[in-house]
Amino acid sequence: MTAPDLRTFETDGTVMDGATFEDYRRPGALVDSDHPAVVAFASDAAGAATDPVDVAVRIYFAVRDGLRYDPYGTPLRRDAYVASTCLQARHGYCVNKAGLMAAACRARGIPARLGYADVRNHMTTRRLSEWMGSDVFYFHGYTDVWLNGRWVKATPAFNKELTDKFRLKPLDWDGSADSIYHPFDLEGRRHMEYLAYRGVYADIPFDTLNAAFRQYYPKMYRHDGGAALGGDFAAEGAAEAASR
C-alpha cells in the first residue's frame, strides 16, 4: 500500500492523486455522485436552475444549511465519509460536507474536486480543543468547483444556525469568488487562519486523513481510538459565546 502523502504546500491546487479532469466528473468510492439519494438531493437543490453557476450556488446553500455542522458525530471510519451517508445522517463536518457538495455538483454535470488545508481556528469550543489537543484543524476540507473555466473554492461547512450561535458571519458564496472562512468574527476577534495547503483529490483520501489525524491528534486517539465523541457542539459554542 502506498504511504499517505502528508506534504504541505504554500499554494493550493497541487494534484495529489494523479487525477485527470474527467475524474472530477465521475462518481468516486466516497464521492458517490451516482447514488439515488445524492442525485435527488442535487435535483431538488438545483430546482429550475440550468446555469452551472446558479446550480452550484444552490447546491452550496443546500449543503451548508441543510446539514448540521457537527465535528462530534463522524467516527473515523471510511463508511462515515461517503457522501450519501453524510446526506442521510443530515450532519457532518468540513470534510464530508465538502464531499457531499462535490458529489451533488457532479450529479448535475459540474466538475468538482476536494481540496484540503491546515487552518488555525480560534473559535472552536474548549471541549473540542481539549479533545484534539490543538487549535489547528489539519486537512480542513473544502470543495473546488469548475465554473466559467476555472476552479472556485466553496466551504459549505458551517450552517447559518450554528454561525449565529457562535456570533460569526455566515459564509456566503456566489460561484465567482473563493469562499473560505472569515479571518475575524462579528466582534473583531481573530477567527480563522490558513496555514498551509494539502493538495486536491478527486475522491476523499480517507487513508491519508486517517494517517494525518492519528499523527496530529494523538491525544484524541489515546482517549477513544477515533470513535465519534458525541455531544452538542452548537450548544457548547453558544454558551461560550454568551460568556465572553
Helices and strands as residue ranges (DSSP letters): G 21-24, H 36-46, H 52-66, E 68-69, G 78-81, H 83-89, E 91-92, H 94-107, E 112-121, H 126-132, E 136-147, E 150-154, H 160-166, E 192-201, H 206-216, H 218-224, H 233-243
